[in-house]
Amino acid sequence: MNADQLYKFNLQFITHFNDLFSYSDSAKLALEGGCKWIQLRMKEASDGDVEAVARELMPLCKKNDAVFLLDDRVELCKKIGADGVHLGKNDMHPADARKILGDGFIIGGTCNTFDDVLRVKDDVDYIGCGPFRYTTTKKNLAPVLGLDGYKDIVWNMRSQGINSPIVAIGGITCADIPKILETGVNGIALSGTILNAGDPVAETRNLLSTIFASPTRSFLFGDVNEDI
């Protein structure tokens, strides 16, 4: 990822839906609140349904200078020209996705353990690490990590020279953010915390303010390498 993309990495919104808002609505609310990284996740939907929503959201993301990724859907990503994909542990291996997409796309990979990191480290631009705590947003949830789990994974990665950016995910609230960033992760990914808030736009702004106010943030995002 380049420096601009890494800067936007600090807060990521993963689309979801509830009784009030659709997948598309959820992304629009996060964008309005200032989020610069949107991942379209519609796990149960068809490629056609995902493509329709993606084509609606892509110009909005471009207008708001936001990164736009698809969850899984590697071929669709290439077809529509999204910025990249995020791949779960049961999705296509990142190395195979890279063969299809080439170097011009962002590829993220889900990890729950350091062994998971070793499996994908050479083929991803960033690592999605979680869950922080139990969440109902995702099915087949992996064991929760908590703060100690993040500390262990970050320490193991950095001690072995693995410098991939890490985004924490899974049941995170605004109050959790400062302590999570202290573990050494580089970003926070959220879904329900934004979507289920009384005012999702205001909550997104509050989350960004909390991240920017974190005493560790200037270190994590101050000087970045264009070649990351």
Phi and psi in degrees as a GROMACS rama.xvg file:
@    title "Ramachandran Plot"
@    xaxis  label "Phi"
@    yaxis  label "Psi"
@TYPE xy
-86.639  176.628  ASN-2
-62.8549  -39.0275  ALA-3
-64.4553  -43.5306  ASP-4
-66.2877  -38.9535  GLN-5
-66.1821  -35.6027  LEU-6
-62.5176  -39.2527  TYR-7
-75.8866  -11.509  LYS-8
-65.7238  -17.8608  PHE-9
-62.2055  -33.725  ASN-10
-133.634  121.115  LEU-11
-118.893  136.025  GLN-12
-108.817  129.913  PHE-13
-107.172  119.817  ILE-14
-62.2295  148.083  THR-15
-153.551  -172.603  HIS-16
-143.354  160.122  PHE-17
-146.807  -164.582  ASN-18
-67.6878  -20.3907  ASP-19
-100.939  -32.0865  LEU-20
-129.729  142.857  PHE-21
-87.2087  175.51  SER-22
-54.9139  -45.8658  TYR-23
-64.5926  -45.0108  SER-24
-57.0474  -43.4423  ASP-25
-60.2671  -42.011  SER-26
-66.3163  -39.9564  ALA-27
-63.171  -38.3862  LYS-28
-65.2907  -43.1977  LEU-29
-64.2742  -41.209  ALA-30
-62.6771  -42.1964  LEU-31
-62.0398  -32.3696  GLU-32
-79.404  -6.21824  GLY-33
107.123  2.62469  GLY-34
-65.7595  136.526  CYS-35
-113.748  15.1127  LYS-36
-145.378  112.275  TRP-37
-117.653  129.481  ILE-38
-113.801  118.105  GLN-39
-82.8827  107.884  LEU-40
-116.648  111.923  ARG-41
-134.633  70.8176  MET-42
-58.7044  -37.4032  LYS-43
-91.0031  -3.95048  GLU-44
-85.2568  161.153  ALA-45
-77.8999  162.818  SER-46
-58.8978  -36.8006  ASP-47
-63.7459  -42.5355  GLY-48
-67.2458  -40.9077  ASP-49
-64.0695  -42.3855  VAL-50
-61.7776  -40.1023  GLU-51
-62.3717  -44.967  ALA-52
-68.6891  -39.8471  VAL-53
-61.4639  -42.9022  ALA-54
-68.8856  -24.9212  ARG-55
-73.7477  -38.9235  GLU-56
-85.3686  -29.0905  LEU-57
-55.8464  -47.8576  MET-58
-66.1218  -30.0679  PRO-59
-68.7213  -40.1538  LEU-60
-64.3536  -42.2334  CYS-61
-62.3923  -42.6907  LYS-62
-61.2822  -35.6844  LYS-63
-95.4625  10.8246  ASN-64
56.6904  42.6771  ASP-65
-111.658  147.616  ALA-66
-74.393  138.62  VAL-67
-126.825  115.5  PHE-68
-117.53  154.57  LEU-69
-103.439  145.343  LEU-70
-81.0243  122.101  ASP-71
61.3455  -139.42  ASP-72
50.0556  52.1234  ARG-73
-61.5147  -47.6325  VAL-74
-63.2513  -39.3053  GLU-75
-66.1098  -38.4471  LEU-76
-56.2026  -47.0062  CYS-77
-66.2103  -39.3576  LYS-78
-62.4179  -44.652  LYS-79
-95.6798  -10.4409  ILE-80
78.1349  35.7682  GLY-81
-65.8781  169.505  ALA-82
-74.91  -20.6167  ASP-83
167.371  -167.313  GLY-84
-135.606  155.029  VAL-85
-115.051  130.775  HIS-86
-115.034  124.729  LEU-87
-76.611  172.465  GLY-88
-64.6271  -24.1674  LYS-89
-101.374  6.01767  ASN-90
-90.3956  -172.979  ASP-91
-55.743  142.734  MET-92
-67.031  139.898  HIS-93
-54.2417  -32.8892  PRO-94
-63.5581  -38.87  ALA-95
-70.6646  -37.2945  ASP-96
-64.0448  -38.4841  ALA-97
-63.8936  -35.9514  ARG-98
-62.8032  -34.9926  LYS-99
-79.4755  -42.9558  ILE-100
-89.7772  -28.9519  LEU-101
79.2929  -166.847  GLY-102
-88.1464  -4.56879  ASP-103
-86.5803  3.09341  GLY-104
-120.898  148.254  PHE-105
-79.8741  134.871  ILE-106
-126.273  122.237  ILE-107
-111.113  154.046  GLY-108
-134.003  140.699  GLY-109
-81.3083  134.717  THR-110
-137.3  142.695  CYS-111
-119.066  -15.3549  ASN-112
-138.863  167.806  THR-113
-66.4393  -32.8649  PHE-114
-61.0785  -37.6678  ASP-115
-60.997  -41.3903  ASP-116
-60.1927  -45.3542  VAL-117
-61.7396  -30.245  LEU-118
-69.5941  -29.7323  ARG-119
-121.484  -3.41485  VAL-120
-56.812  -30.8309  LYS-121
-85.1673  -5.3198  ASP-122
-123.448  0.14282  ASP-123
-118.36  156.318  VAL-124
-89.8973  -24.9368  ASP-125
-154.946  166.082  TYR-126
-121.445  128.843  ILE-127
-94.5195  116.488  GLY-128
-119.29  124.942  CYS-129
176.642  -171.88  GLY-130
-86.2718  151.686  PRO-131
-67.1742  -46.7608  PHE-132
-146.371  178.1  ARG-133
-60.7341  138.6  TYR-134
-142.161  146.25  THR-135
-91.8252  -3.14689  THR-136
-69.6646  -30.7853  THR-137
-119.681  137.568  LYS-138
-81.9369  161.749  LYS-139
52.1401  52.228  ASN-140
-67.9984  136.587  LEU-141
-76.4515  165.803  ALA-142
-56.8412  139.941  PRO-143
-68.7456  148.695  VAL-144
-97.9884  -43.4941  LEU-145
65.8546  -178.57  GLY-146
-63.4501  -40.9643  LEU-147
-64.6949  -36.1969  ASP-148
-63.7516  -41.3346  GLY-149
-65.9879  -42.7939  TYR-150
-57.9529  -44.0687  LYS-151
-64.4407  -45.7565  ASP-152
-66.8244  -44.091  ILE-153
-61.8028  -45.3065  VAL-154
-61.1387  -46.037  TRP-155
-62.3178  -41.1747  ASN-156
-63.7159  -52.6467  MET-157
-67.67  -34.165  ARG-158
-68.6466  -21.7913  SER-159
-104.184  14.8439  GLN-160
74.1065  20.8981  GLY-161
-94.3972  107.535  ILE-162
-108.156  19.7273  ASN-163
-59.6037  136.8  SER-164
-60.7567  146.673  PRO-165
-122.433  129.865  ILE-166
-112.616  129.786  VAL-167
-86.3327  144.817  ALA-168
-149.014  154.394  ILE-169
110.198  92.4537  GLY-170
69.8214  21.9605  GLY-171
-81.7021  136.856  ILE-172
-112.624  170.445  THR-173
-58.9812  -39.1667  CYS-174
-64.6638  -23.2946  ALA-175
-78.4327  -22.3629  ASP-176
-58.9529  -49.5061  ILE-177
-56.8653  -43.9071  PRO-178
-68.181  -36.6463  LYS-179
-65.5577  -43.9227  ILE-180
-63.8655  -28.7349  LEU-181
-65.4983  -20.2368  GLU-182
-74.371  -14.7325  THR-183
108.249  -1.8719  GLY-184
-70.0153  161.079  VAL-185
-107.974  -8.06714  ASN-186
-162.313  167.824  GLY-187
-125.868  129.852  ILE-188
-111.759  132.842  ALA-189
-136.474  157.4  LEU-190
-138.156  -78.2247  SER-191
-62.3637  -31.5948  GLY-192
-58.9615  -36.1738  THR-193
-83.2599  -51.6167  ILE-194
-64.007  -36.809  LEU-195
-92.9915  5.32739  ASN-196
-71.2523  156.549  ALA-197
-61.057  -34.3717  GLY-198
-135.122  91.8097  ASP-199
-57.9335  -35.1875  PRO-200
-66.4095  -47.3405  VAL-201
-64.8015  -36.8465  ALA-202
-65.6909  -39.2425  GLU-203
-61.0187  -44.2579  THR-204
-62.4781  -40.8385  ARG-205
-64.6352  -39.7873  ASN-206
-63.3801  -44.0923  LEU-207
-63.0719  -41.8283  LEU-208
-61.6783  -39.2654  SER-209
-65.7839  -42.0384  THR-210
-64.3519  -46.1356  ILE-211
-67.4397  -25.6003  PHE-212
-85.2961  -8.29124  ALA-213
-63.9496  132.928  SER-214
-64.7351  -16.7423  PRO-215
-92.6076  -11.1936  THR-216
-65.4573  -40.5222  ARG-217
-62.0188  -32.436  SER-218
-71.2937  -41.6158  PHE-219
-71.3001  -30.8092  LEU-220
-123.329  7.38365  PHE-221
-71.5472  -59.528  GLY-222
-116.906  111.329  ASP-223
-117.878  153.288  VAL-224
-94.4871  127.804  ASN-225
-57.056  -22.9984  GLU-226
-93.2756  5.20382  ASP-227
